Amino acid sequence: MPSPYYTAILSGFSTSTPGIYVDRPAPALTILVPSQTAADLRVEYGATSAGPYGALVRQDGSGVAYSAWSGSAPATAVVPHVGTPYARLTTGATMTTTVSYTILVTRAYP
């Protein structure tokens, strides 16, 4: 299914449900972040829809997870790489309300 993709992190959880399947080719993703509990927003990729999932890490070799957004206010977050077609969102804190996200495939303008 081409973008947009929709997912949510339910109240009391820190991982999105459902995960999404990103059609190829998808060079980057844009996440429309609504108001949420202040926390890091990260993307995890899996080998299959059942996982296991691993966090996208920074390219600097530090092994630190890439944070697409950190805060509570609405934002537009860019994820520079799509690791596999199977993705989900995670946060560094449990959400206090259900938060819905829209994810778009991003391509550079020619």
Secondary structure, 3 states (H helix, E strand, C coil): CCCCEEEEECCCCCECECCEECCCCCCEEEEEECCCCCEEEEEEEECCCCCCEEECECCCCCCCECCCEEECCCEEEEECCCCCCEEEEEECCCCCCCEEEEEEEECCCC
